[in-house]
Amino acid sequence: MENNIVGALLHDTVALVTILNPVAAAGIMLSMLPNATKAIVKEIALKATFTVVVASLITLFGGELIFRFFGINIDSIKVIGGVILMLIAINMVYGEGAKNRHSPEEKEEAQEKEDISVVPIGIPILFGPGVIATIVVLSHNNAEVFGTFRAYLLVSVAIFISAVCVYFTLKNAFYIYNLLGVTGMKILTRIMGLIVGAIAAQFLIGGIKGLWGS
């Protein structure tokens, strides 16, 4: 049981980190802040991470209830979540990162704002529809194996570990960009895209099986 829990925690954490894609978010953040200092970047990293944690926990404890209120079952969420994640994965594999998570209008508006930590960095660049679907599906899948309480605990821990990764990635955006360069960041984004694509395929297959069986 303990090995299964550790494996589930590792799977959930990898899934959330790759879908949040903090490396791409760091690059977008720097493009919006051409004259930013390390202090400004650190402050944005902290606020954006806090935004992701709050939004993720709200989704974890209330997301499935909201979907049920509208009569949407978990298999339907798996299918649409898989489609969204597959589109994100395709963009990532082509080196386009979080392109589909924000519009040119949002980017232009963000450049005019003094604080971009909550919008658009926190939402929707980091925390978008793909993350919402992933959290709901992961919690449901874990509940079937470990029970509701352990499922919430597992995903909560995965959220906090992912948030730490997001914070340190954004905080060290200058260092990461200088170390990897544009080419290195695109390569890393493509690798993460493959992982997101595999997760998307699991969601799609599981959702279609569930809908077909019902």
TORKOL-4160 file (C-alpha; in steps of 0.2 Angstrom, whole numbers, padded with zeros to 4 digits, m for minus):
214
<pt num="1" X="0000" Y="0000" Z="0000"/>
<pt num="2" X="0014" Y="0012" Z="0005"/>
<pt num="3" X="0023" Y="0009" Z="m0012"/>
<pt num="4" X="0007" Y="0012" Z="m0021"/>
<pt num="5" X="0004" Y="0029" Z="m0012"/>
<pt num="6" X="0022" Y="0035" Z="m0015"/>
<pt num="7" X="0019" Y="0030" Z="m0034"/>
<pt num="8" X="0003" Y="0039" Z="m0035"/>
<pt num="9" X="0010" Y="0054" Z="m0026"/>
<pt num="10" X="0025" Y="0054" Z="m0039"/>
<pt num="11" X="0013" Y="0052" Z="m0053"/>
<pt num="12" X="0002" Y="0066" Z="m0048"/>
<pt num="13" X="0016" Y="0078" Z="m0044"/>
<pt num="14" X="0024" Y="0075" Z="m0061"/>
<pt num="15" X="0007" Y="0077" Z="m0070"/>
<pt num="16" X="0004" Y="0094" Z="m0061"/>
<pt num="17" X="0022" Y="0101" Z="m0064"/>
<pt num="18" X="0022" Y="0097" Z="m0082"/>
<pt num="19" X="0005" Y="0104" Z="m0085"/>
<pt num="20" X="0008" Y="0119" Z="m0075"/>
<pt num="21" X="0024" Y="0121" Z="m0086"/>
<pt num="22" X="0033" Y="0134" Z="m0075"/>
<pt num="23" X="0048" Y="0134" Z="m0087"/>
<pt num="24" X="0037" Y="0141" Z="m0101"/>
<pt num="25" X="0028" Y="0153" Z="m0088"/>
<pt num="26" X="0045" Y="0160" Z="m0083"/>
<pt num="27" X="0050" Y="0164" Z="m0101"/>
<pt num="28" X="0033" Y="0173" Z="m0104"/>
<pt num="29" X="0035" Y="0182" Z="m0087"/>
<pt num="30" X="0052" Y="0189" Z="m0093"/>
<pt num="31" X="0045" Y="0194" Z="m0110"/>
<pt num="32" X="0032" Y="0204" Z="m0101"/>
<pt num="33" X="0045" Y="0212" Z="m0089"/>
<pt num="34" X="0060" Y="0218" Z="m0100"/>
<pt num="35" X="0067" Y="0229" Z="m0086"/>
<pt num="36" X="0062" Y="0218" Z="m0071"/>
<pt num="37" X="0074" Y="0216" Z="m0056"/>
<pt num="38" X="0077" Y="0200" Z="m0046"/>
<pt num="39" X="0067" Y="0208" Z="m0032"/>
<pt num="40" X="0052" Y="0211" Z="m0043"/>
<pt num="41" X="0053" Y="0193" Z="m0051"/>
<pt num="42" X="0054" Y="0186" Z="m0033"/>
<pt num="43" X="0038" Y="0195" Z="m0028"/>
<pt num="44" X="0029" Y="0190" Z="m0044"/>
<pt num="45" X="0034" Y="0172" Z="m0041"/>
<pt num="46" X="0028" Y="0172" Z="m0023"/>
<pt num="47" X="0011" Y="0179" Z="m0028"/>
<pt num="48" X="0009" Y="0169" Z="m0043"/>
<pt num="49" X="0013" Y="0153" Z="m0033"/>
<pt num="50" X="0000" Y="0158" Z="m0020"/>
<pt num="51" X="m0013" Y="0161" Z="m0033"/>
<pt num="52" X="m0010" Y="0143" Z="m0040"/>
<pt num="53" X="m0011" Y="0135" Z="m0023"/>
<pt num="54" X="m0027" Y="0143" Z="m0019"/>
<pt num="55" X="m0035" Y="0140" Z="m0036"/>
<pt num="56" X="m0029" Y="0122" Z="m0035"/>
<pt num="57" X="m0036" Y="0119" Z="m0018"/>
<pt num="58" X="m0053" Y="0126" Z="m0022"/>
<pt num="59" X="m0054" Y="0115" Z="m0038"/>
<pt num="60" X="m0049" Y="0100" Z="m0028"/>
<pt num="61" X="m0062" Y="0102" Z="m0014"/>
<pt num="62" X="m0076" Y="0110" Z="m0025"/>
<pt num="63" X="m0073" Y="0106" Z="m0043"/>
<pt num="64" X="m0081" Y="0089" Z="m0044"/>
<pt num="65" X="m0096" Y="0096" Z="m0034"/>
<pt num="66" X="m0098" Y="0110" Z="m0047"/>
<pt num="67" X="m0098" Y="0098" Z="m0061"/>
<pt num="68" X="m0110" Y="0087" Z="m0053"/>
<pt num="69" X="m0122" Y="0102" Z="m0050"/>
<pt num="70" X="m0122" Y="0104" Z="m0069"/>
<pt num="71" X="m0125" Y="0086" Z="m0072"/>
<pt num="72" X="m0107" Y="0082" Z="m0079"/>
<pt num="73" X="m0100" Y="0065" Z="m0074"/>
<pt num="74" X="m0082" Y="0062" Z="m0071"/>
<pt num="75" X="m0080" Y="0052" Z="m0088"/>
<pt num="76" X="m0085" Y="0067" Z="m0098"/>
<pt num="77" X="m0072" Y="0078" Z="m0088"/>
<pt num="78" X="m0059" Y="0065" Z="m0092"/>
<pt num="79" X="m0063" Y="0066" Z="m0111"/>
<pt num="80" X="m0063" Y="0085" Z="m0112"/>
<pt num="81" X="m0049" Y="0086" Z="m0100"/>
<pt num="82" X="m0039" Y="0074" Z="m0111"/>
<pt num="83" X="m0043" Y="0084" Z="m0127"/>
<pt num="84" X="m0037" Y="0101" Z="m0118"/>
<pt num="85" X="m0021" Y="0092" Z="m0112"/>
<pt num="86" X="m0018" Y="0085" Z="m0129"/>
<pt num="87" X="m0019" Y="0102" Z="m0137"/>
<pt num="88" X="m0007" Y="0109" Z="m0124"/>
<pt num="89" X="0004" Y="0094" Z="m0127"/>
<pt num="90" X="0004" Y="0097" Z="m0146"/>
<pt num="91" X="0009" Y="0116" Z="m0143"/>
<pt num="92" X="0023" Y="0111" Z="m0131"/>
<pt num="93" X="0030" Y="0097" Z="m0143"/>
<pt num="94" X="0031" Y="0111" Z="m0156"/>
<pt num="95" X="0040" Y="0122" Z="m0144"/>
<pt num="96" X="0026" Y="0134" Z="m0142"/>
<pt num="97" X="0024" Y="0132" Z="m0123"/>
<pt num="98" X="0009" Y="0140" Z="m0115"/>
<pt num="99" X="0004" Y="0149" Z="m0131"/>
<pt num="100" X="m0014" Y="0143" Z="m0130"/>
<pt num="101" X="m0016" Y="0149" Z="m0112"/>
<pt num="102" X="m0016" Y="0167" Z="m0115"/>
<pt num="103" X="m0021" Y="0179" Z="m0129"/>
<pt num="104" X="m0012" Y="0193" Z="m0137"/>
<pt num="105" X="m0024" Y="0205" Z="m0129"/>
<pt num="106" X="m0020" Y="0198" Z="m0112"/>
<pt num="107" X="m0002" Y="0200" Z="m0115"/>
<pt num="108" X="m0004" Y="0218" Z="m0121"/>
<pt num="109" X="m0014" Y="0222" Z="m0106"/>
<pt num="110" X="m0002" Y="0213" Z="m0094"/>
<pt num="111" X="0012" Y="0224" Z="m0101"/>
<pt num="112" X="0002" Y="0239" Z="m0095"/>
<pt num="113" X="m0001" Y="0233" Z="m0078"/>
<pt num="114" X="0011" Y="0235" Z="m0063"/>
<pt num="115" X="0007" Y="0218" Z="m0056"/>
<pt num="116" X="0005" Y="0203" Z="m0067"/>
<pt num="117" X="0008" Y="0190" Z="m0054"/>
<pt num="118" X="m0011" Y="0185" Z="m0052"/>
<pt num="119" X="m0017" Y="0189" Z="m0070"/>
<pt num="120" X="m0010" Y="0183" Z="m0082"/>
<pt num="121" X="0005" Y="0173" Z="m0074"/>
<pt num="122" X="m0005" Y="0164" Z="m0060"/>
<pt num="123" X="m0021" Y="0163" Z="m0070"/>
<pt num="124" X="m0022" Y="0158" Z="m0085"/>
<pt num="125" X="m0004" Y="0155" Z="m0089"/>
<pt num="126" X="0000" Y="0143" Z="m0075"/>
<pt num="127" X="m0017" Y="0138" Z="m0069"/>
<pt num="128" X="m0029" Y="0135" Z="m0084"/>
<pt num="129" X="m0042" Y="0123" Z="m0089"/>
<pt num="130" X="m0030" Y="0109" Z="m0091"/>
<pt num="131" X="m0025" Y="0110" Z="m0073"/>
<pt num="132" X="m0043" Y="0111" Z="m0067"/>
<pt num="133" X="m0047" Y="0095" Z="m0077"/>
<pt num="134" X="m0031" Y="0086" Z="m0071"/>
<pt num="135" X="m0034" Y="0090" Z="m0052"/>
<pt num="136" X="m0052" Y="0084" Z="m0053"/>
<pt num="137" X="m0048" Y="0068" Z="m0063"/>
<pt num="138" X="m0033" Y="0064" Z="m0052"/>
<pt num="139" X="m0043" Y="0066" Z="m0036"/>
<pt num="140" X="m0057" Y="0055" Z="m0043"/>
<pt num="141" X="m0044" Y="0041" Z="m0048"/>
<pt num="142" X="m0036" Y="0041" Z="m0032"/>
<pt num="143" X="m0052" Y="0040" Z="m0022"/>
<pt num="144" X="m0056" Y="0024" Z="m0031"/>
<pt num="145" X="m0040" Y="0016" Z="m0025"/>
<pt num="146" X="m0036" Y="0024" Z="m0009"/>
<pt num="147" X="m0053" Y="0032" Z="m0003"/>
<pt num="148" X="m0059" Y="0050" Z="m0003"/>
<pt num="149" X="m0048" Y="0056" Z="0012"/>
<pt num="150" X="m0032" Y="0049" Z="0006"/>
<pt num="151" X="m0036" Y="0055" Z="m0012"/>
<pt num="152" X="m0038" Y="0073" Z="m0006"/>
<pt num="153" X="m0022" Y="0071" Z="0005"/>
<pt num="154" X="m0012" Y="0064" Z="m0010"/>
<pt num="155" X="m0017" Y="0078" Z="m0022"/>
<pt num="156" X="m0015" Y="0091" Z="m0009"/>
<pt num="157" X="0003" Y="0086" Z="m0006"/>
<pt num="158" X="0006" Y="0085" Z="m0025"/>
<pt num="159" X="m0001" Y="0103" Z="m0026"/>
<pt num="160" X="0011" Y="0110" Z="m0013"/>
<pt num="161" X="0026" Y="0101" Z="m0020"/>
<pt num="162" X="0021" Y="0107" Z="m0038"/>
<pt num="163" X="0019" Y="0125" Z="m0030"/>
<pt num="164" X="0037" Y="0124" Z="m0023"/>
<pt num="165" X="0043" Y="0119" Z="m0040"/>
<pt num="166" X="0034" Y="0133" Z="m0048"/>
<pt num="167" X="0040" Y="0146" Z="m0035"/>
<pt num="168" X="0058" Y="0141" Z="m0037"/>
<pt num="169" X="0057" Y="0141" Z="m0056"/>
<pt num="170" X="0049" Y="0158" Z="m0057"/>
<pt num="171" X="0061" Y="0165" Z="m0044"/>
<pt num="172" X="0076" Y="0159" Z="m0054"/>
<pt num="173" X="0069" Y="0164" Z="m0071"/>
<pt num="174" X="0084" Y="0174" Z="m0075"/>
<pt num="175" X="0097" Y="0160" Z="m0070"/>
<pt num="176" X="0087" Y="0147" Z="m0080"/>
<pt num="177" X="0085" Y="0157" Z="m0095"/>
<pt num="178" X="0104" Y="0161" Z="m0095"/>
<pt num="179" X="0108" Y="0143" Z="m0092"/>
<pt num="180" X="0097" Y="0135" Z="m0105"/>
<pt num="181" X="0094" Y="0149" Z="m0118"/>
<pt num="182" X="0080" Y="0149" Z="m0130"/>
<pt num="183" X="0085" Y="0133" Z="m0138"/>
<pt num="184" X="0087" Y="0124" Z="m0121"/>
<pt num="185" X="0070" Y="0130" Z="m0115"/>
<pt num="186" X="0061" Y="0124" Z="m0131"/>
<pt num="187" X="0069" Y="0107" Z="m0129"/>
<pt num="188" X="0064" Y="0105" Z="m0111"/>
<pt num="189" X="0046" Y="0111" Z="m0116"/>
<pt num="190" X="0045" Y="0098" Z="m0129"/>
<pt num="191" X="0050" Y="0084" Z="m0117"/>
<pt num="192" X="0037" Y="0090" Z="m0105"/>
<pt num="193" X="0025" Y="0090" Z="m0119"/>
<pt num="194" X="0027" Y="0072" Z="m0122"/>
<pt num="195" X="0023" Y="0069" Z="m0104"/>
<pt num="196" X="0007" Y="0079" Z="m0105"/>
<pt num="197" X="0002" Y="0070" Z="m0121"/>
<pt num="198" X="0004" Y="0053" Z="m0112"/>
<pt num="199" X="m0007" Y="0059" Z="m0098"/>
<pt num="200" X="m0019" Y="0066" Z="m0110"/>
<pt num="201" X="m0020" Y="0049" Z="m0119"/>
<pt num="202" X="m0024" Y="0041" Z="m0102"/>
<pt num="203" X="m0038" Y="0053" Z="m0098"/>
<pt num="204" X="m0045" Y="0051" Z="m0115"/>
<pt num="205" X="m0045" Y="0032" Z="m0115"/>
<pt num="206" X="m0051" Y="0031" Z="m0097"/>
<pt num="207" X="m0066" Y="0043" Z="m0101"/>
<pt num="208" X="m0071" Y="0035" Z="m0117"/>
<pt num="209" X="m0071" Y="0018" Z="m0109"/>
<pt num="210" X="m0082" Y="0024" Z="m0095"/>
<pt num="211" X="m0094" Y="0033" Z="m0106"/>
<pt num="212" X="m0095" Y="0018" Z="m0118"/>
<pt num="213" X="m0098" Y="0006" Z="m0103"/>
<pt num="214" X="m0112" Y="0017" Z="m0097"/>
